[in-house]
Amino acid sequence: MKSYVHTTKTLVSVLLLAVFLLITGCSSNSTSTANEETSSSEDMSDELLSENDEADEEEHKEEEAEQSDKEEKNGTRIAVSYDAGVIILDGNFQVIETLETTTSAMGLADDNRHLFLNNREEGIVKLLDLGVWVDSHGDHGHTYAEAPVVSDYEIHGEKPTHFVTHNGKTAIFYDGDGLVEVYTNKSLKTSKKPEPMITIPGIGHHGVAVPLSNGNYAVSYTDEEDPQPLPEGIVIYDETGEEVSRYASCPRLHGEASHGSKEKEMVAFGCEGQVLLYLPHTDEAIEISLPDEEARVGTIKSHNDSRYFLANYSSKEKPELGTNVSVIDTNEKTLNTIDISTPYISSMAVNANGEGFVLGINGTLYQLDLANGTIISELQVIDPFELAEGHGHDHVYPSLTLVNDQVVITDPTNNTLLHVHDDHVDTVLTLDVQPTGILSVTAF
């Protein structure tokens, strides 16, 4: 009996243990499965959240891009000149207003809002307010747009020719008597005739003046005893108009471009046989020789965010050199050439990325990598045309400008405005008059 009871108890214990283990095992398996399902559900939720975040971020970027594009177009004004006036367009190439005036040659003021309208032969300058500007408030700004307006008053002088903007000022050089007038941005109002902050007398020649960030002025000069049509160098004047220094090493000076400010400021002047690079901070002039002795530089273009200047390259003795453009590296103080295999017009442009744009007389637009000295792309944009003999003041050529970093070209043969983007050309406007020039501003 004892033995039976013991065996029965033992058997019952074994059975109870087995049931316990079975229940425990089932419970354990059930918990594991639930955890896996929960983990899987959480992973799916995280993945969906991540996808939603990415979609939201992409949508936000698209909205920002659309808003930026809208603000650019709202704050953009394009001025197209013709013989009897100026046509003002918005960023969508829609005509806002046509202003009839005999002063139609255009020079951009340094405030990126006003244009000087010039009638060189009659010696008359007017001021055009393009009607867009930005009021800055520390970390942000507000863009404003109004109707364009031209001044009732006139500024008079003997053959006003070159308008140079730099350091919040605009310098007008009068070829007739070599006079220089400098105007500050704050003085430019179409309702009231501005007074020049300084006037510097000179000798009549086809010259130029540049306001510098240290308060001085770089002004071209010619020999008083034997005046020449083109200057031979530059004089540096202080803010009172007193001569500081003189550099007589830029024969047949024509064309200039500036870059940077304060200790990084540089101004390049085109010369025969070389380019004169002036450093205002140290009052130093560096002569950069051209690769060919017979060559000269007479047009220089720049962008304040690019270290490279783009310039022409010509020679009477060797006309074949005229298919080259020259590139000035302001860091290395060097000059190199790029052969685009065709003559071209002097209306060129440089963007902030160090790319240059040149229009050849074969009707092809050349996009250049100024850092590497190579041609990035070639695009046929207009029909071929010819260059006139001499300076070509009386001949109307195509002209180009950058509108929000995209090339816009006037075609005076067909009286059209062309927009170059994404490797193709769109005719965005057909005019009833012949376009003679183009400039654009973006208050953004």
RODO-2510 file (C-alpha; in nm, 4 decimals, decimal comma):
residues 444
     n   res          X          Y          Z
     1     m     0,0000     0,0000     0,0000
     2     k     0,2726     0,2427     0,0938
     3     s     0,4449     0,1635    -0,2274
     4     y     0,1293     0,2246    -0,4348
     5     v     0,0548     0,5513    -0,2707
     6     h     0,4085     0,6721    -0,3209
     7     t     0,4012     0,5746    -0,6867
     8     t     0,0674     0,7399    -0,7376
     9     k     0,1877     1,0581    -0,5701
    10     t     0,4967     1,0527    -0,7806
    11     l     0,2951     1,0039    -1,0988
    12     v     0,0605     1,2857    -1,0059
    13     s     0,3590     1,5113    -0,9350
    14     v     0,5102     1,4288    -1,2701
    15     l     0,1822     1,4982    -1,4461
    16     l     0,1378     1,8279    -1,2623
    17     l     0,4934     1,9297    -1,3528
    18     a     0,4304     1,8462    -1,7178
    19     v     0,1106     2,0507    -1,7230
    20     f     0,2940     2,3425    -1,5567
    21     l     0,5746     2,3263    -1,8093
    22     l     0,3242     2,3085    -2,0943
    23     i     0,1334     2,6087    -1,9632
    24     t     0,4549     2,7972    -1,8999
    25     g     0,5830     2,7112    -2,2446
    26     c     0,2629     2,8237    -2,4113
    27     s     0,2646     3,1404    -2,2085
    28     s     0,6264     3,2047    -2,3026
    29     n     0,5595     3,1413    -2,6709
    30     s     0,2532     3,3610    -2,6637
    31     t     0,4487     3,6486    -2,5039
    32     s     0,7290     3,6139    -2,7595
    33     t     0,4858     3,6244    -3,0496
    34     a     0,3097     3,9284    -2,9040
    35     n     0,6444     4,1051    -2,8595
    36     e     0,7421     4,0262    -3,2177
    37     e     0,4089     4,1549    -3,3471
    38     t     0,4428     4,4701    -3,1364
    39     s     0,7995     4,5224    -3,2558
    40     s     0,6940     4,4663    -3,6163
    41     s     0,4055     4,7100    -3,5744
    42     e     0,6369     4,9704    -3,4230
    43     d     0,8865     4,9226    -3,7078
    44     m     0,6099     4,9718    -3,9634
    45     s     0,4888     5,2835    -3,7780
    46     d     0,8436     5,4241    -3,7677
    47     e     0,8835     5,3499    -4,1388
    48     l     0,5541     5,5198    -4,2199
    49     l     0,6474     5,8157    -4,0010
    50     s     0,9856     5,8364    -4,1746
    51     e     0,8212     5,8260    -4,5168
    52     n     0,5715     6,0912    -4,4085
    53     d     0,8535     6,3081    -4,2699
    54     e     1,0458     6,2739    -4,5964
    55     a     0,7325     6,3560    -4,7948
    56     d     0,6645     6,6570    -4,5713
    57     e     1,0256     6,7716    -4,6031
    58     e     1,0173     6,7323    -4,9821
    59     e     0,6857     6,9197    -4,9975
    60     h     0,8328     7,1910    -4,7741
    61     k     1,1353     7,2230    -5,0029
    62     e     0,9095     7,2490    -5,3068
    63     e     0,7011     7,5153    -5,1328
    64     e     1,0172     7,7061    -5,0387
    65     a     1,1463     7,6812    -5,3974
    66     e     0,8116     7,8011    -5,5348
    67     q     0,8044     8,0868    -5,2833
    68     s     1,1635     8,1794    -5,3656
    69     d     1,0892     8,1721    -5,7389
    70     k     0,7765     8,3827    -5,6817
    71     e     0,9678     8,6386    -5,4744
    72     e     1,2448     8,6553    -5,7338
    73     k     0,9981     8,7176    -6,0138
    74     n     0,8034     8,9731    -5,8081
    75     g     1,1268     9,1524    -5,7208
    76     t     1,2743     9,1396    -6,0712
    77     r     1,2615     9,4216    -6,3234
    78     i     1,4111     9,4058    -6,6717
    79     a     1,4825     9,7226    -6,8693
    80     v     1,5042     9,7012    -7,2485
    81     s     1,6181    10,0193    -7,4213
    82     y     1,5299    10,1410    -7,7695
    83     d     1,5978    10,4671    -7,9545
    84     a     1,3007    10,6531    -7,8091
    85     g     1,2721    10,5081    -7,4610
    86     v     1,2809    10,2121    -7,2243
    87     i     1,0452     9,9145    -7,1862
    88     i     1,0133     9,7768    -6,8313
    89     l     0,9299     9,4070    -6,7797
    90     d     0,8682     9,1935    -6,4726
    91     g     1,0291     8,8585    -6,3902
    92     n     0,7758     8,6789    -6,6120
    93     f     0,8753     8,8953    -6,9113
    94     q     0,5430     9,0788    -6,9025
    95     v     0,5503     9,4467    -7,0019
    96     i     0,4818     9,6710    -6,7023
    97     e     0,5352    10,0070    -6,8665
    98     t     0,6913    10,1790    -7,1670
    99     l     0,8639    10,5092    -7,0921
   100     e     0,9296    10,7379    -7,3872
   101     t     1,2466    10,9428    -7,3455
   102     t     1,5375    11,0518    -7,5637
   103     t     1,7788    10,9347    -7,2929
   104     s     1,7854    10,5605    -7,3481
   105     a     2,1434    10,4351    -7,3047
   106     m     2,1446    10,2712    -6,9619
   107     g     2,3844    10,2593    -6,6674
   108     l     2,2965    10,0696    -6,3501
   109     a     2,3263    10,2503    -6,0164
   110     d     2,4896    10,0754    -5,7209
   111     d     2,1609    10,0508    -5,5261
   112     n     2,0339     9,7861    -5,7725
   113     r     1,7162     9,9898    -5,8126
   114     h     1,7885    10,2964    -6,0258
   115     l     1,9171    10,3342    -6,3796
   116     f     2,0926    10,6345    -6,5287
   117     l     1,9441    10,7048    -6,8717
   118     n     2,1973    10,8762    -7,0918
   119     n     2,1959    11,0812    -7,4102
   120     r     2,5705    11,1167    -7,4647
   121     e     2,5687    11,3527    -7,7623
   122     e     2,3234    11,5967    -7,6064
   123     g     2,4879    11,5688    -7,2649
   124     i     2,1678    11,4792    -7,0780
   125     v     2,1255    11,2199    -6,8013
   126     k     1,7973    11,1240    -6,6346
   127     l     1,7264    10,8868    -6,3465
   128     l     1,4879    10,5920    -6,3773
   129     d     1,3467    10,4238    -6,0675
   130     l     1,2669    10,0638    -6,1639
   131     g     1,0346    10,0441    -5,8647
   132     v     1,1670     9,7407    -5,6751
   133     w     1,3718     9,7414    -5,3568
   134     v     1,4299     9,5586    -5,0288
   135     d     1,4077     9,7019    -4,6772
   136     s     1,6404     9,4956    -4,4595
   137     h     1,5499     9,4207    -4,0980
   138     g     1,8469     9,2335    -3,9577
   139     d     1,7921     8,8661    -4,0370
   140     h     1,5228     8,9270    -4,2998
   141     g     1,3980     9,1812    -4,5485
   142     h     1,0776     9,2941    -4,7180
   143     t     1,0546     9,3303    -5,0945
   144     y     0,8548     9,6220    -5,2323
   145     a     0,7347     9,6837    -5,5864
   146     e     0,5879    10,0001    -5,7371
   147     a     0,5360    10,1454    -6,0815
   148     p     0,8573    10,2602    -6,2575
   149     v     0,9075    10,6345    -6,2836
   150     v     1,1575    10,8564    -6,4656
   151     s     1,2813    11,1886    -6,3281
   152     d     1,1516    11,5202    -6,4537
   153     y     1,4918    11,6799    -6,3947
   154     e     1,8069    11,6387    -6,6051
   155     i     2,1745    11,6167    -6,5163
   156     h     2,3872    11,7992    -6,7728
   157     g     2,7511    11,7516    -6,8714
   158     e     2,9863    11,7215    -7,1693
   159     k     2,9419    11,3753    -7,3212
   160     p     2,8563    11,1602    -7,0180
   161     t     2,9798    10,8126    -7,1109
   162     h     3,0919    10,5686    -6,8431
   163     f     2,8797    10,4983    -6,5347
   164     v     3,0672    10,2902    -6,2764
   165     t     2,9053    10,1613    -5,9577
   166     h     3,0961    10,0424    -5,6514
   167     n     3,0887    10,0798    -5,2730
   168     g     2,7430    10,2398    -5,2566
   169     k     2,8335    10,5094    -5,5099
   170     t     2,8051    10,5780    -5,8819
   171     a     3,0725    10,7711    -6,0719
   172     i     2,9873    10,9433    -6,4006
   173     f     3,2800    11,0180    -6,6318
   174     y     3,2270    11,2955    -6,8871
   175     d     3,4397    11,2390    -7,1971
   176     g     3,3999    11,5963    -7,3160
   177     d     3,6006    11,7597    -7,0366
   178     g     3,7238    11,4671    -6,8217
   179     l     3,5006    11,5712    -6,5312
   180     v     3,3962    11,3130    -6,2721
   181     e     3,0794    11,3356    -6,0614
   182     v     3,0110    11,0888    -5,7799
   183     y     2,6629    11,0216    -5,6393
   184     t     2,5705    10,8211    -5,3294
   185     n     2,2868    10,5675    -5,3308
   186     k     2,0946    10,7711    -5,0730
   187     s     2,0948    11,0777    -5,2972
   188     l     1,9198    10,8990    -5,5855
   189     k     1,5574    11,0115    -5,5973
   190     t     1,3501    11,0766    -5,9069
   191     s     1,1590    11,3527    -5,7250
   192     k     1,4650    11,5626    -5,6437
   193     k     1,7815    11,6271    -5,8425
   194     p     2,0792    11,4790    -5,6562
   195     e     2,3916    11,6750    -5,5755
   196     p     2,7264    11,5025    -5,6388
   197     m     2,9189    11,4255    -5,3187
   198     i     3,2414    11,5144    -5,5005
   199     t     3,3458    11,6573    -5,8375
   200     i     3,6926    11,5874    -5,9782
   201     p     3,8113    11,7964    -6,2771
   202     g     4,0210    11,6518    -6,5578
   203     i     4,1179    11,6667    -6,9262
   204     g     3,8771    11,5478    -7,1960
   205     h     3,9284    11,1853    -7,3089
   206     h     3,7387    10,8545    -7,3264
   207     g     3,7930    10,7646    -6,9634
   208     v     3,6533    10,6119    -6,6477
   209     a     3,6355    10,6638    -6,2698
   210     v     3,5902    10,4049    -5,9924
   211     p     3,4754    10,4787    -5,6333
   212     l     3,6848    10,2676    -5,3928
   213     s     3,5811    10,1176    -5,0580
   214     n     3,8515    10,3090    -4,8681
   215     g     3,6945    10,6398    -4,9730
   216     n     3,9422    10,7095    -5,2533
   217     y     3,8802    10,7236    -5,6289
   218     a     4,0673    10,5688    -5,9201
   219     v     4,0381    10,7994    -6,2234
   220     s     4,1910    10,7621    -6,5681
   221     y     4,4043    11,0439    -6,7048
   222     t     4,5666    11,1657    -7,0249
   223     d     4,8651    11,3933    -7,0802
   224     e     4,7706    11,7572    -7,0276
   225     e     5,0201    11,8790    -7,2904
   226     d     4,9322    11,6129    -7,5481
   227     p     4,5828    11,4746    -7,4725
   228     q     4,5008    11,1381    -7,6333
   229     p     4,1581    10,9836    -7,7039
   230     l     4,2348    10,6959    -7,4673
   231     p     4,4059    10,7403    -7,1278
   232     e     4,7529    10,6209    -7,0333
   233     g     4,7022    10,5333    -6,6686
   234     i     4,5180    10,6082    -6,3455
   235     v     4,5381    10,8697    -6,0711
   236     i     4,4282    10,7874    -5,7161
   237     y     4,2458    11,0741    -5,5437
   238     d     4,1497    11,0856    -5,1768
   239     e     3,8021    11,1724    -5,0499
   240     t     3,8781    11,5444    -5,0772
   241     g     3,9941    11,5204    -5,4392
   242     e     4,3671    11,5469    -5,3657
   243     e     4,6041    11,3278    -5,5668
   244     v     4,7498    11,0369    -5,3670
   245     s     4,9391    10,8414    -5,6322
   246     r     4,9680    10,7934    -6,0066
   247     y     5,0295    10,4866    -6,2256
   248     a     5,1337    10,5524    -6,5838
   249     s     5,1452    10,1888    -6,6937
   250     c     4,8153    10,1337    -6,8737
   251     p     4,8456    10,2603    -7,2328
   252     r     4,5148    10,2969    -7,4209
   253     l     4,3207    10,2171    -7,1047
   254     h     3,9656    10,1038    -7,1676
   255     g     3,7365     9,8857    -6,9590
   256     e     3,7369     9,8115    -6,5871
   257     a     3,5882     9,5754    -6,3330
   258     s     3,6018     9,5624    -5,9546
   259     h     3,5826     9,2835    -5,6998
   260     g     3,5617     9,2625    -5,3194
   261     s     3,5894     9,5349    -5,0592
   262     k     3,8307     9,6745    -4,8004
   263     e     4,1527     9,4681    -4,7818
   264     k     4,0259     9,2227    -5,0463
   265     e     3,9234     9,4876    -5,2981
   266     m     4,0738     9,4771    -5,6488
   267     v     4,0115     9,6785    -5,9626
   268     a     4,1244     9,5606    -6,3060
   269     f     4,1858     9,8030    -6,5943
   270     g     4,2233     9,6899    -6,9548
   271     c     4,5365     9,8131    -7,1328
   272     e     4,7441     9,7539    -7,4412
   273     g     4,9828     9,4643    -7,3767
   274     q     4,8691     9,4087    -7,0185
   275     v     4,6028     9,4387    -6,7512
   276     l     4,6600     9,6734    -6,4582
   277     l     4,5340     9,5231    -6,1310
   278     y     4,5011     9,7879    -5,8615
   279     l     4,4850     9,6979    -5,4885
   280     p     4,3411     9,9972    -5,2968
   281     h     4,4201     9,8576    -4,9511
   282     t     4,7959     9,8769    -5,0160
   283     d     4,7851    10,1386    -5,2948
   284     e     4,9655     9,8884    -5,5171
   285     a     4,9379     9,8306    -5,8916
   286     i     5,0264     9,4929    -6,0438
   287     e     5,0963     9,4649    -6,4156
   288     i     4,9743     9,1379    -6,5684
   289     s     5,1276     9,0918    -6,9132
   290     l     4,9144     8,9538    -7,1959
   291     p     5,0325     8,6346    -7,3697
   292     d     5,0667     8,8288    -7,6982
   293     e     5,2463     9,1646    -7,7117
   294     e     5,0185     9,2921    -7,9891
   295     a     4,7001     9,2228    -7,7902
   296     r     4,4943     9,4504    -7,5707
   297     v     4,2039     9,4177    -7,3295
   298     g     3,9224     9,6717    -7,3570
   299     t     3,6174     9,5155    -7,1877
   300     i     3,6129     9,3447    -6,8466
   301     k     3,3152     9,1856    -6,6699
   302     s     3,2911     9,0654    -6,3096
   303     h     3,0647     8,9303    -6,0373
   304     n     3,1348     9,0255    -5,6785
   305     d     3,1015     8,6624    -5,5653
   306     s     3,3477     8,5291    -5,8230
   307     r     3,7260     8,5527    -5,8124
   308     y     3,7431     8,5524    -6,1936
   309     f     3,7091     8,8427    -6,4355
   310     l     3,6069     8,7763    -6,7960
   311     a     3,7551     9,0083    -7,0577
   312     n     3,7864     9,0457    -7,4310
   313     y     4,1139     8,9984    -7,6219
   314     s     4,1865     9,1837    -7,9453
   315     s     4,4647     9,2920    -8,1775
   316     k     4,4787     9,5160    -8,4840
   317     e     4,8065     9,3599    -8,5921
   318     k     4,6784     9,0029    -8,5473
   319     p     4,2992     8,9942    -8,5967
   320     e     4,3061     8,6172    -8,5520
   321     l     4,3628     8,6722    -8,1784
   322     g     4,0124     8,8176    -8,1587
   323     t     3,8577     8,4721    -8,1236
   324     n     4,0072     8,4505    -7,7743
   325     v     3,8597     8,5742    -7,4486
   326     s     4,0780     8,6342    -7,1456
   327     v     4,0249     8,5219    -6,7860
   328     i     4,1814     8,7079    -6,4926
   329     d     4,2301     8,5154    -6,1682
   330     t     4,2236     8,7754    -5,8902
   331     n     4,3706     8,5297    -5,6364
   332     e     4,6669     8,4203    -5,8442
   333     k     4,7040     8,7558    -6,0263
   334     t     4,7263     8,5731    -6,3593
   335     l     4,5656     8,5953    -6,7029
   336     n     4,4858     8,3102    -6,9414
   337     t     4,2947     8,2887    -7,2678
   338     i     4,0191     8,0654    -7,4037
   339     d     3,9785     8,0315    -7,7809
   340     i     3,6093     8,0035    -7,8749
   341     s     3,6969     7,9986    -8,2498
   342     t     3,4812     8,2971    -8,3455
   343     p     3,4781     8,6741    -8,2971
   344     y     3,2191     8,7906    -8,0451
   345     i     3,0455     9,0958    -7,9004
   346     s     3,1592     9,2748    -7,5861
   347     s     2,8278     9,2132    -7,4079
   348     m     2,9416     8,9338    -7,1742
   349     a     2,8476     8,8146    -6,8259
   350     v     2,9891     8,6321    -6,5223
   351     n     2,7853     8,4536    -6,2561
   352     a     2,8608     8,3723    -5,8921
   353     n     2,9684     8,0165    -5,9817
   354     g     3,2633     8,1374    -6,1859
   355     e     3,0969     8,0729    -6,5212
   356     g     3,1201     8,3148    -6,8121
   357     f     2,8816     8,3719    -7,1029
   358     v     2,9912     8,5040    -7,4426
   359     l     2,7861     8,5503    -7,7604
   360     g     2,9762     8,4802    -8,0817
   361     i     2,8958     8,6466    -8,4149
   362     n     2,8076     8,2985    -8,5384
   363     g     2,4986     8,3271    -8,3168
   364     t     2,6272     8,0752    -8,0629
   365     l     2,6168     8,1321    -7,6866
   366     y     2,9279     7,9958    -7,5150
   367     q     2,9170     7,8945    -7,1502
   368     l     3,2697     7,8936    -7,0056
   369     d     3,4316     7,7396    -6,6989
   370     l     3,6554     8,0292    -6,5979
   371     a     3,8452     7,8278    -6,3361
   372     n     3,9518     7,5545    -6,5786
   373     g     3,9594     7,7665    -6,8931
   374     t     3,7241     7,5384    -7,0849
   375     i     3,4011     7,5607    -7,2830
   376     i     3,1139     7,3996    -7,0928
   377     s     2,8481     7,4243    -7,3630
   378     e     2,7669     7,5795    -7,6999
   379     l     2,4111     7,6687    -7,7990
   380     q     2,2857     7,8289    -8,1196
   381     v     2,0580     8,1112    -8,0034
   382     i     2,0305     8,3610    -8,2932
   383     d     2,1265     8,3939    -8,6581
   384     p     2,4893     8,4839    -8,7429
   385     f     2,5694     8,8548    -8,7737
   386     e     2,8661     9,0777    -8,8612
   387     l     3,0719     9,3293    -8,6665
   388     a     3,0895     9,6864    -8,7956
   389     e     3,4177     9,8678    -8,8482
   390     g     3,5496    10,0914    -8,5723
   391     h     3,3975    10,1355    -8,2291
   392     g     3,0481    10,0480    -8,3507
   393     h     2,8644    10,3169    -8,1515
   394     d     2,6124    10,3622    -8,4320
   395     h     2,5568     9,9913    -8,4876
   396     v     2,3054     9,7895    -8,2864
   397     y     2,4314     9,4502    -8,1708
   398     p     2,2618     9,1820    -7,9657
   399     s     2,3147     9,2204    -7,5921
   400     l     2,2851     8,9823    -7,3012
   401     t     2,2252     8,9959    -6,9293
   402     l     2,1691     8,7523    -6,6445
   403     v     1,8172     8,7481    -6,5024
   404     n     1,8207     8,5408    -6,1827
   405     d     2,1309     8,3584    -6,3155
   406     q     1,9691     8,2745    -6,6510
   407     v     2,0789     8,4333    -6,9778
   408     v     1,8429     8,6718    -7,1573
   409     i     1,9433     8,8060    -7,5006
   410     t     1,8111     9,0831    -7,7229
   411     d     1,7895     9,0020    -8,0937
   412     p     1,7818     9,3352    -8,2815
   413     t     1,7435     9,1601    -8,6181
   414     n     1,4068     9,0090    -8,5276
   415     n     1,3180     9,2563    -8,2476
   416     t     1,2757     8,9782    -7,9953
   417     l     1,3793     8,8899    -7,6414
   418     l     1,5199     8,5399    -7,5872
   419     h     1,5353     8,3412    -7,2633
   420     v     1,8058     8,0714    -7,2491
   421     h     1,7498     7,7937    -6,9949
   422     d     1,7761     7,4145    -6,9704
   423     d     1,9793     7,4043    -7,2922
   424     h     1,7116     7,5576    -7,5116
   425     v     1,5917     7,9010    -7,6206
   426     d     1,2465     8,0530    -7,5774
   427     t     1,1241     8,3702    -7,7466
   428     v     0,9559     8,5435    -7,4517
   429     l     0,8737     8,8783    -7,6134
   430     t     0,8355     9,0251    -7,9620
   431     l     0,8724     9,4035    -7,9812
   432     d     0,7471     9,6709    -8,2193
   433     v     1,0814     9,8509    -8,1842
   434     q     1,4450     9,7487    -8,2149
   435     p     1,6048     9,6701    -7,8768
   436     t     1,9377     9,8451    -7,8238
   437     g     2,0323     9,7184    -7,4772
   438     i     1,9170     9,5289    -7,1687
   439     l     1,9745     9,5422    -6,7920
   440     s     1,8045     9,3666    -6,5035
   441     v     1,7760     9,4004    -6,1253
   442     t     1,6380     9,1668    -5,8598
   443     a     1,5477     9,3076    -5,5187
   444     f     1,5691     8,9765    -5,3342
***
